[in-house]
């Protein structure tokens, strides 16, 4: 079993599904001969042909729009948007069509589509290459929104996304593409969608996060452990629909919760989780729920991006605040 | 300096507005057995249209988009399609939909505010009406790609309007289909109006058909009120698509004789005298005159057809009005293949408050 990084795990999952199901097709910009700008599709066009790994013209609206037509006619398209900052021209198709084709036709037509797109900052990328659009997508009824945080979860969740009969937005945190390696078996075993993963158990507080921020969140849990504070860490993984029971069960035990995300604060998914905890778990809380998020600013260019991204120190400070509250 | 490209756009018309042949006609245009079903479909479309507007005016239907004057385009194109082809309509193409087997009561359910109207009993793989303008061109291009990839002799056919030709989706879908040599027919129903904006404001091009040229696609303009011309060019384009010849753009020139929708009053922005003048070009009279010249039509047949269409439409209206209201749970039933656990509580909340809100009235109370 090989140790691979997250982008290699994406490649492995795509190759597995292309080999398993001839209805699977990939389409996007530079995904063929070039293997994608992050090499997520490296070698796949050579292996599966230009008919199934399709270099498209440069037009995001039509990448998603044509993928919807393919999906409705029996293919299993996996569309790549090169960076999530270029996803916005396709929002019309995602919101008005992909998300509601099944509902509009009472199940007569469906849209088993995956849109993969790199997201988040921290790789010193140019303008518009460091977006965190998950809340915008999660607000859309009919869309699933998934973000992996490790090579193994990238592999298992991408298999599940491709096999799912409905549209899935698969957001890949660029900062994690090559952050670490992990043993991943190419066994075709999907991980479940719609559930959170508890990455470490704890008793004093619950840290909830997703995507690349789990790197800082885990480091914060380590720092707290060094002080004798036991933090449970939850990877939300599927951001919509939300597995509230897992988060609620944890917070009911610990009484304290810090939610960490890279996206801007206002109307972010942290607000949704905090509101749900207030509705369902208020009497179990020993302290107000805290959010550590990106600011409500434009994502800065690379010189300031680490001032924008939530730091281990900010997470630890928020954790202390919950511990000092009672 | 040298010329590196030049183009021309042909205009196709076989019958003049009085139904006189302008030259040799295609074979099918001599055959009443081929023409009469298309005349019937045009007549049925117009009967349905008039009834739908009457239902809206009496509060029994929601906002409705009439196809008055454009019947030859939908009928001429859809009659050239095979059942296994796929239709990607705008929201004004019930002429094509009726030919495809969409039932009048289904269309009424849709315009009456019920998603079940898009669950067609026939035409199972045709897309539902598309309201976001021009987006269906991309869907059709993707469908055509799927057909080509699997080696199927099927074609995707999409309709949009002159306004839709200004959207990026139109250009992007056309371009993708061209690069893919996908079996796609794009029918641009140029009815001269995008709500209140006239064709002259929509585009500076001499024709809309020439927009195909920039994508490397064959573009042809046709008299959209001449059923014979529309059907002829659609047959050729679909034969080409199935033979691997790639996409075609047909600009069908017509005129929107009605308002944009029942929520619109076109007298605010266009001269009724011009509309009156356009009635002399409308497609039903033209085809009827041709049928009369063939000796295949007369007043008795016309009366019988009028009766038959009225009965068909009335029966559909009965079926529509007697449709049980949708259940509250229906909002949740087809959101996903399987309702996620997180949504079950919301469904239960909706059901708790259901007695007050279930079903609504057909058509609702909007304008």
Interface residues (C-beta under 8 A of the other chain):
Chain A: X25 X51 X52 X56 X57 X59 X61 X62 X64 X65 X66 X67 X68 X69 X70 X71 X72 X73 X74 X75 X77 X89 X92 X93 X96 X97 X102 X103 X104 X105 X106 X107 X108 X109 X110 X141 X142 X144 X165 X166 X194 X241 X242 X243 X244 X245
Chain B: X86 X88 X115 X116 X118 X119 X120 X124 X125 X127 X128 X131 X132 X135 X137 X138 X139 X140 X141 X142 X143 X144 X145 X146 X147 X149 X150 X156 X168 X169 X172 X173 X175 X176 X179 X330 X333 X334 X335 X336 X337 X340 X341 X342 X343
